[in-house]
């Protein structure tokens, strides 16, 4: 009988918060130099590759979940797969890394891991204004022995740890894993795993948690009930937040018929909101690629928005990703041909399930606790060109850390009240 490895990928709830690219030229680009061979790995290249993976994954999720809310963390998924690839060989290894959108003739495997390691290290730096925590743990059947080389690489590059669990008692193992995830995500992901198959001997968990405050908070007293247009025939009532006389980066993309607005958080984070014109969502989605994001970033200009309306919402999603990852070219991992012998030495290890859960909360302060202070600016542009932006129909959010420029989350809000 084949030994099965169940890989579980997690993104944690991030309280009223979204992150996005920095939109500030070359600021935040870092270059990592490996002292052993002088190889340079810059975070802009890694960010572009991770963005390509994020958009590829997003398009597959949209195909399988039409007209539904979508929230996921491309970084959580790619980091977990990258950890797993440390134990992969031959075609299995190649499929994983190419599925993550790396070109192995341009970027050697060692550089990929060093780049990921540097990215995760930067994201994990303590910050008083912003909370980002990300990590991986492999839960292993207590009778199995993980190879020392895999364990050392996983810890050194990904801060990933190994923990023993008694998978002969599936209910007990499930509770241990769910408790770990619940603690790491501040209670946002309460039950990552609903059940464990008796043949499962390992579970790889990756979590990411974000919490931040709006630099210019919305006034809760200004929030009001308003219509959100699900399509041209259906509407739902939602709590609509409002900001007046806001100075913030803005771009009107006439070519793609959409409006792009950046809202900043305290600390090195901001939220990119993309609002397609009515009936143009599919056109915008089809155009999503790193070059599009780069164009938006370079085109954003500080503007005075007379009135900005954004729904207050909390949405969650729950995905199994085996089929979608196979659509992206990662196939052998799920078959009897999988080569994950670098983890335990066993030749018949393969992945049985990939589970991904996400929670996204957006509210007036950006966090449930302290209110952030912000400055509202008014200028002559207000008088000459009054500008109103109403997020009262389906919109997208691109989520990234501004120092590393790598996407952490991506979301599509089709119904703020949930599906």
N, C-alpha and C positions, 0 to 999 in steps of 0.2 A: 504494500500500500504506500502511495506517495505521501511524503510529509508536506504539509501545507503551511505556508506563512501568510498570515493575514496582515496586510498593510493598512493602517488606519491614518488618514490625513485629516487634520483638524484646523479650523480657524476659529478663534475665540470671539466672543462678543466684545465689541469695543463701544463703550458708552458714549453717547452723543458725539460721534466723531468720525471724520473721514480724513484721509491724507491724500496729497497729490504731488505731482512733479513741481520743481521749484520755479520754473518760468523766469529764470534770472541769468540767462547766458550760460557761462561756464562755471558759475558759483556752485560749490558743492561737489565738483568732480574731483575724485581722488585717484591717485595712481599708486598701486601697490608694487613694490619691487621685491622680488625674491632674491635674497642674498646668495643663494646657492648657484643660480644660473643666470641671474640678471633679467629674467622674464618680466615684462611689464603687463599688468592687468589693470585696466582702468574701469572705474565703476560706470562710466557712461556706456561703454560697450556692453557690460553686463546688464545694465538697465535696459538697453535697447533689445537685447536677447530675451530678457524676462518679460518685457512688454509684448514682444512677438508671441511668446508662449501664452501670456494672459489673454491676448485678443483671440488667438487660435482656440483656446479653451472656452472663452466666452461665446464664440460663434457656435461651437458644438452644444453648449448648454442651452443657447437660444433655440436651436433646432429641436432639442428634446423637450424644452419647456416653453413653447410659444405663448406669448401674452402673460407670462408669469413673472413675479419678482425674482431677481437673480442677485445673489450675494455670494462671493467666494474669495478666497485668498490664493492668488496664483503663487505667491512666495511660499506659503505653507505647503502647498502641493509640490512645488518644484524642490523645496528644501528636503522634504521627506523622500522624494524619489532620488535626489542627489545622495542622501545618506545611504539609501539602499544600494545605489550604484557602486558604492565603495566595496561591496561584496559581490558585484556582478562581473562576469567575464564574457569574452567573445561577442557574439551577436546580441546577447541580452544587454550587455553594457552599451554597445553602440546604439541600440534602439532607444534605451532610456535617455541617453544624452542627446541624441538627435531629435527625439520626441520633445525634449525640453528646448529645442530650437538652437542647439549648439552645432557649429560646423567644426567637426573634429580635425579637418585638415588645416583650419585656421587657428583653432584653440585646443591645445593638448589637454588631455583629461586632468592632469595635475594642476594646470592653470585654472580649470573650471572650479575645482574644489577649493583652491586658494582664493579665488574670487568670491565664491560663496562664503567661505570662512571669514574673509575680511568684511563682507557685507553684514553678516550676522553679528560680528563683533561691534561694528559701528552702530547697528540698531540697538544693541544691548547696553550702550553706554548710559549711565544714570543721568536723568534729566529732571530737574525740579518742576518744569513747566509742562512736561509731556511724558506719558507713560507708555512705553512700548516694551513688551516682553515676548520673546519667541524662543522656543526650545523643542528638543526632540528626546524621546525616551523609547527604548526598545524593551518591551516586556517579553521575557523568554521563559519557556518551560524550564523548570528548575533542574530537570535531568540533562538538559542540553548544555554544551559548552561553546561559547562564542570564541572564535579565534582571536588571539591577542592582537594581531595586526589590525583586524577590522575594528576592534574595540578602541585601540589607541588612535587610529585615524578618525573615527567617528567623534571621539572626545576632543581631539586636537583641532579639527577643522570645523565641526558643527556643534561643539559643546553638547553632543548627544551622549546620554548615559544608558547603561543597561541595568535592568532590574528583573529579578527572578519572580515568577508567579507559578502557581500550581494550575496548569491548564487541564489537569485531570479532574479538577473541580471547576467547570466552566463558569458557573454562577459566581463563585468566589473570585475568580480571575477577572470576570467582567466588572464586578463591584470595585476591585482594586484599581482597575484602569479608569473607570468612570469617576471615582473619587479623586484620582490624580488630576484628571482633566478639569473637573469642577473647581478644584483648588487653584489650578494654574490660570483659569479664565475668570476668576472672581465670581464663580457661580453662574456665569452666562451660558456655558454649555453644560447642561445638567446630566444628560445621558448620551454620550457619544455612541456607545455600543448597546444595542438592545438585546443581542444574544450572540453567543460564541458557538461555532460549530465544534464538535468533539475532536475533529482532526487538526484544529488550529494549534500551533505550537509557539507562535510568535505574533506580537502585535507591535507595529511601529507607530507611535503617536507623535504628531507635530502640532503644536499649538501656537497661536499668536493672539496677543491681546493689546488693545490700544485704548487709551483714554486721554482726552484733551479738552481744552477750553477754547471757545471762539475768542479771537482777539477783539472783535466787535460783537458782543452778545445781542441776541434778540430780546426785546422786552416782553416777558410773559403776559403783561397786561395788554399787549397789542395783539396777541394771538386770538384768532376768531374762527368760527366755523365757516367753511367756504367749499365750493364745488371743485372737485378734481375730476377731470374728464378722462375716463378710462379709454374711450374712443369717441367717435362723433355722435354716438347715440346714448351712451351710458355715463352717468356721473355718480360719484359718492361724496358724502360730506366728510371733510377732514379738518383737523385743527391746522390752520394756516398761520405760520409765523410771518412777521413783517419787519423790515428794516427800511428806514427812510434816510435819504441823503447819504448814501454809503459811497465811500471812495474805495474802489477795489479793481483789480485787473479784469478786463472785459474784452471780448472779441466777437464780432458778428461775422460768421463764415457764410458768405453769400453762395459760394460754390456748393457747399454741402447743405445749405438751408438749415443752419442751426446756430444757437447762441451759446457762447462759452463764458462762464463766470468762475473766478477763483475767490474762495473765501478762506482767510487765513486763521490759523490757530495760534495761540501763544506757543512759543518754542518753534522748532524747525519743522512745521507741518502746515499743510493747507489742503483744501478740498476743491477739486475741479468738478464742476457741474456742467453737463452738456445737455441742452434743451433743443431737440429737433423741432422744426416747424411741424404743424399738424400734418399727419400723413407721410412724414419723411423719416421716421425712425429706421426703417429697413435700409434706406439709402445711407444713413449715417453709420449703421452697424456694418454694412458691407465695406465701408471705406476704412474701418478701424485697422490701422497698422502703425508701426513705430513712426513712420514718416508723417502720418496725420497728426499724431500727438506732438511731434516736434514742431510742425507748422503752427498748431494752436499755441504752443508754449512761446514760440518766437513772435507770434502776432498779438498776444495779450498786451493791452495798454491800460495804465491807470485811468479810470473813468469815474464819473459821478453817476450813480444809479439813484434816480429820484425815489423809486419804490421797488424793493425786492421782496417777492413772496415765495416762501419755501415751506412745504408741508412738514409738520412735526410727525415723526413716525418711528415705529419699531417693527422691523421685518426679520424673518429667519428663514433659512433654507436647509435642506437635508438632501444630499446627493450620494448615489453610488456611482463611482467613476470608471469602473472596469471597461465598459463599452466605449466611453468617450476617450479614454487614454489609448485604446486600441485604434480608434479613428485617427488619433494623432501619431500613430506608428509604433506605439509601445505595445507589442503583441506577444512576443515570446515570453515575457515576464509571467503571463497568465497560463502558459501551456506547460506540457510535460518536458519541453525542450529548454525550459528556463535554466540558466546557469547562475545560481547564487551561492556557489560553493565557497566563496570567499568569506561567508558569514560564519558558518559552523564547520565547513569541510564537507557537509552532506551534498550529494549530487542531485537529490530529488526534492529540492526546496523550490517552491513556487508561490506566487501570490494568489490568494483566493478572493479577497475583497478589498476595495478601496472605498472608505466612507469619509464624507466631508460634510461638516455642519458649520453654519455661520449665523451670526446674529449681528444686526446693525441697528443702533439706536441714534436718532438725531433729534435734538431738542434745543431749547432756547439758549442755554448757557454753554452747550457743548459738553457739559458734564452734569451729573445729578447733584453735585454738591456746590462748590464755590462758583460765584458769578464772576465773569471776567470783565475787566474794564476796557472800553474801546473809545476811539475818537471818531465822531461823525463830522465829516467835512462838507462844506457847501462852497461851491465856486460858481464862476460865471457860466460854466458849461451847463449847469442846471437850468439856467434861464434860457440859454440859446437852444439847447437840445435836450428837453426833458426825456428821461429814459426810464422805462419801467420793464422789469423782467418778472414774469409770472410763471413759476414752476407748478402749473395747474394741469399738466398732462404728463404722460410718461417721459422720464429723463434718465440719463446715465450719470454715474459718478466714477471717476478714475482716482485711485487712491495710492499715494506714494509718499515716501519720506523725502523731505527736501534736501537732505545732505547727500544721500546715496542715489537719489533719483530713480530708485527701483520700485516698481508697483507692489504694494502690499495687499490691496483689496480692489475689487471691481464690483460694481453694482448696477442693476437696472431696476428702477422703481416704476412698475406699471400700476400698482395699487397700494398707496400708503397704508391702507387698512388691512393689508395682507391678502393672500390669494384665497 
